[in-house]
Every structure is written in C-alpha cells, then in structure tokens.
Amino acid sequence: MNMKKQIYEYQDSIVMVSIIVPVYQVSAYIEDCILSVMAQTYKGRMECIIVNDATNDDSIEICERLIHQYSGPIEFKIISHEMNRGLSAARNTGTDSAVGEYLYYLDSDDEITPDCIDKLMSFATEDCTIEMVQGNYVKIFDDHKEIGKSVNMQLGCNADVRTQFLKYRRMSEFVWNKLLKRSVIVDNGIYNKEGLICEDTLWTFHLIKHISKARLCEDVTYHYKVRPGSIITGSGTRKRGLSYCVTYGEILNGLTNGGETEELTGCVYNFSYKYAFCVGSTPELEPVMKLYKSKAKRHKCFKVLLILSVTSALCRVVDLPPIYEKLNRIRLKLR
C-alpha cells in the first residue's frame, strides 16, 4: 500500500473516525480483527491506530502483512510501546495519537460488523450534537452466543444518560463499541487508569458525567469473543480484587454533587458481586465496603446500605457469587 499517496489524496478532508486497536499477544485473533476494520462500508475518511503494547508474538507482523496487502481508503498507523504497559496505556496512546472527530475503541481479539462505523456515524451525522453512539453486541462463547439487550433510544440530556447507565444498565460499561466525540474525551481528560483490570467500569463512570446527548442502537455492531487467557478470564482473583479496590475507592470519592444517591444505587449490585467474588483473597476490599456503607448512610440510601450489609454478612457463611450471578441475570431480563 502506498501510504503517502493515500494521505495526499485525502489531505483536504477531515478524518472523521479514528479506530483504536491495542495489541498484545493476540496472534490467533488479530487477523480477523483487522480484516473486520478493512471491510468497513463507511465512506468517510477513517484511520486505524494499532498500538503495539510490546507484544512478543507475531501479532504485529500479521498486521503489517495485512496493511501491505490492503489497497482501500483507511489509513493505518502502528505505534509501539518500548515495554508492555497494559491495555489502559495502549488505549490512551491511541487516544493521544488520534486525529479523528470521533473515536472508536476496538479490542484486538474482537471484531466489528462491516456496517459498524457506517451505522453509528449515521446517527452522529444526522445530529452533530450527539456525543456518543452505542451499538449492540453479541457475546461469543465456545458453545453459544448471547446478544446484548440494547434498544433504540435517544438520550437528550445528561440526566437521561445517567439514568440509562445507572438504573436500567442499557448503556454498557464497556469502553469498546462506543462512537465518541474525541473533544469530549480529550477536553475532559477521560483516559483509562493504568494498571487496572476491568478498567472499563471506572472509565465509564467518569464518561457519563460529561455526555450531554447520546444515541443507543439495538443493531449488533460488535462481536465480543470470550476467550481463555484474556485479561478478564485469565486474571487471578486477588489481582482483580486489588483493581476493584482502586476502582470503587475512586468512584466513592468522586461522587457527583447532587447525584450521590443515584450513583451509589447504580453501582451497588456490581460492587456487591465483585466484593463477594474477591474478598476472600483480597481483604483490602473491607475498607472499601466500609467506605461504601458510610457514604450510603450519609446520603440516606437505606436500600443500598441493606444490600451491602447483607452481602458482607452472607460472605462469611455462603458462597455468594453463583447466587448473585443468577439474581443479576433475572434482574437484567426484567429491566
């Protein structure tokens, strides 16, 4: 591919979308991921930023081969870290390198549908005041698939965004599969906190404070592959527990003035599940539980206080995670 010629042909137009793909140890998946980017039907100018997080397999060689063979309109860049810094840092590097009006994060072991960017950008083009468009996704396991429960919905103000995330959970906490105005992310410093596992929770908590208008789309635009050895499935319980300490400590100390009750209520189910799952190996979660209870008591969130008290009490005598998993599935079906 003649990159210089391609850039020259587009030099008078604006890059509309920057797709950011962090890469680390994904040689079995990266080809399908990059090919899904190359197959996009969107006609506007796009760039794809591949961030090499010091992977020591042949993932980057695969990317270079595909880019060399590619003759389409998307501009590809490969940026390399000198040492492995983690998914959060790779996403942040991509964000700082992007020039698109909109950002789209794609994990390197997943894929997007051919009409993904076209579909999401159609909403942004129709109303340029929209700051986020979220598509639906299908969760792919070895033996079955699960389709997310997104809906077609316009969120016309920040209160609507907060309600759909904190109360109804129709806005996912995943970083990926959201088309986002770059100015909102950069101007408000909404970067991924480095060193965490499940960093998406904290990132999205900060994001919803700054989104004034959004659009939810029920059409599937993202294929989320659940694989052994990924950051989520392959991390030890204690390592995850320590990340939860940081995540929920920062959330509890960063509650929105006037929105404390909504945020404490909206986060309690996920926190309770993660506490029950990890507290056995991570006693450092106990002070976070104590802080959560004190915040709930201060803001008179008695339902939240009850959930936390029951969770911490039952953890001493019952294996709670399987029970919470079943209850959460029922709650999601009834929402």
N, C-alpha and C positions, 0 to 999 in steps of 0.2 A: 504494500500500500504506500502511495506517495503522500505522506502526511503533510509536507509543505504545500503541495498543490491543493490538497483538500482545505487546509486552513486559508490559503489565499482566495479560494473561490467563495468562502463564507465570511471574508474579513469585514464586509459592510453590514452584516446582520448580527443579531444578538443571540447569544447562546441562551436558549430557553430552559433547558433541563440539564442538570448535572447528576448522573447516576454514580453513586459512590459504592465501590465494592472492596471491602477489606479482605485480604487473602492471607491465610495461614493454614498450612497442612490440609489442603482440600483437593489434592490431585485427582481423586476419584469423582469429584463433583464439579470442578471449576469449568470444565469444557461445556457442560450443559448450561451452566450459569451464564457464561459469556455469550454463548450462541443464542440464548434467550434475549440478551440485550441486543445483539446484532439483528435479531428478527423483528425488532420493533417497527410498527407501521406508522408511527408518528412522523409527520412531515417537517416539523420544525427542527431547528438546529439543536443538536444534543452533543454532550461529551460524556464519556465514561472514564472515571478516575479509578484505576486499580491501585490499591495501596498494598504493597508488599511488606508485610509485617515480619520480615526476616524469616520467611518460611524456608525450611531446609529440604523440602521435597521438590518435585518438578512442576509445581503449580504455575510458577511464573513462566517457565519455558513453554508450557501449554498455552498460556495467554499470548505470549509473543508469537507463537506459531499461528494462532487464530487471527491475530491482528495483521500479521504479514499476509495472510491469505484473504483478508477482508477488503472489499472494494466499495463498501457502502458509505453513507454520509456521516456516520457517527465518528467523532474524534475521540481517540483513545489515548490516555496517558497512563504511564506506570510510574509510581512514586515509591521509593524504597526506604524503609527504616533500616538503620545500621544494626539495630538489635531488636529483638522481639519485645514489644511494649503493650500488646494486648488489643482486643477488639475496640475498646473505647478510644484509645490513642489513634488507632488506624482510622476510625470514623472521623475523629477530629482533624487529622491530617488531610483527609479528603475534603472536609468542610472548608478548611482554610485555603485549599488549592482550587476550589470550585469557582467558576465564574458565571454559572447559570442563574437565571432569575429564580428558578426553583431547584430544590434538592430532592433526591430520592435515594434512600439507603436500601441496598440490596446485599444480603448476606451471601457469601460465596459458595455455600452449599445448597442454596435455594435457586429457584427460577422465577421468572415473571412471564405472564402470558404475552403473546405477540401484540395485543392491543392495550397492554397495561398503560403505558405513558399516554397514548392517544386518548384513551378513555378518561384518565384522571385529568389530563390537560384540557379536555373539552369543557369540564366544569370551571376550571380556572380561567379559561379564555372567555367563557360566557359571562363571568363576573370576576373582574380583576381585583375586587376587594376580598375575595376568598383567600385565606392564608394557609389553609390546609385541606387537602382532599385525601380521604382514606378509602382504599378499596377493600374488598373482602378477600379472604384467603382460604385455601384448602390445606389442611394439615395431613401430611402423608406419612403413615407408619409402614412397617414392613408388610403388614397383613390387612390393613384397612385405611380408609380415608375419613376425615371429618371436615365438613365445611363450616366455616365460621358463621356467626349469626349477625352479620351486618345488615343494615337496612338502608333504603334510600331516604336521606333526610338532610334538610338544610338546617344548619345551626347558625342563627343570625346574630348571636351576641355571645360574649364570654360566659354568661350565666348558662346558656344552652350547652356550650362545650363542656363546662364543668359538670353539669347535670348528667350528660350522656356518658361521661367518663366515670365520675364518682358514684353515681346512683345506679344507672342502668348498664354500665360497662359495655355500651355499644361502640365506644371509642376504645380501641385496644391500647395496651401499654407498650406494644412493640415499637421499636424505632423504625423497623422496616415497613414497607408498603404504605408510606405516607408521602404524598407530594407536598412539599413545604416551601413557602417563600423564604429564600435564603436570607433576606433582610431581617425577618423575624428571628431566625436562629442566630445570626451573627450579631445583630444590634443588641440583643438581649442576653448574649453570652450563654446560649443554651447548648452547651457542649456535654459530651459524655464524661462522667467522672472516671478517671483512670484507676485501674487496679480492682475494679469490682466485677463480680459475676452477677448476671441478671441486672446489669446497669440500666436496662430499659425502664424499670419502674421509677427510678429517681429522675431520669431524663424526662419522662412523660409528665411526671408531677410538676416539674418546672415549666414544661411546654404549655400545659393547659392554663397557666397563669397569663399567657401572652397571646393566645389565639382568640381573636375577636369574631372571626367568621370562618365557618368550615362547612364541608360537604362530606357526607357519608354515602358510599356507593355500595350496593348489595352485590354487584357483579364481582366474580372472582378475578383478581389480577395477579395473585401471588401464590406460588407453590412452596409451602414451608415443609421441609423434609426433616423429620425427627430421626436422628441417626445416633448410633452408639459412638461415644468418644467425643461428641460435640461439647461445647462449653457448658451447656445446660445439663446434658445427661451424663457427662463424664466427670464432673467436678465432685470432690469429696464433700460430705455433709458439713464438716467443720469449716472448710473454705467458703462454702456458700453461706453458712451461718454468720461468719465474720463480715461478709459482704452485706448481709441483711442488717447487721448492727449499724454499719455506716449509712446504708440507705435510709432506714427508718429513723435513725438518730437525726439525720439531716432533714427528713420530712417533718418530723415532730418539732424541730427547732426552726422550721421555716414555714409554718402555717400562715396562711393569708389572713390579714386582719379583716374580721367580719365574716370570714369563710371557714373558721376553725371547726365548727360543728359538722359542716358538710364534708370537710376533708378527713376529719377523724372518723366519721361514719363510713366514708367511702373507702378508706384504707384498712379498716379493721378486719375484714374477712381474710384478705390476703396476708396481712401481718400475722393473724392468729394461726393460719395454716403453716406459714413458714416458721413461726416460733415453735409450734408443736413438732414440726419435722426436724428441726435443728437444735433445739435447746439441750437435748441430751448430750450432744458433742460440743456445744457452744454455750457454756454458762454465761458468757459475756452478753447474751441476749436478755438476761434477767434485768439488768439496769434499764434496758430499752423498754421492756414490759412495764417496769415501774414508772418510767417517764410517760409512757402512753396512758397509763391509769391516772397519773396526776393531771395530765392535760385533759382527759375526759372528765375528771371530777371538777376541774376548774371551769370548764365550759358547759357543765351540767349535761353531759352526754351520757345519761344513765344506761341507755341500751348498750352503748359501746363499753362502758365500764362493766356491765354484766357479762358481755361476751368475753372480755379479757379475763375477768375473774374466774369464770367457768373454765376457760381454756387453761389457764395456769394451774388451776386446781386439778383438773382432769389429767393433765400431763403427768402428774405424779403417780397415777394409778392405771391409766388406759393408754393404748397405742392410738393416738388421735388422728394422725394423717389420713388413714384409709376412710375414717368416718367423715372427716372434713371434705375429702375428695368426693364422696357420694353426695353429701349435702350441697356442695358447691355445684355439682352437675345438675341437681334438682333446681337450685336457685337460678342457674343460667337458663334452664328450659322454661321456667315460669316468668322470666323477666319480660 
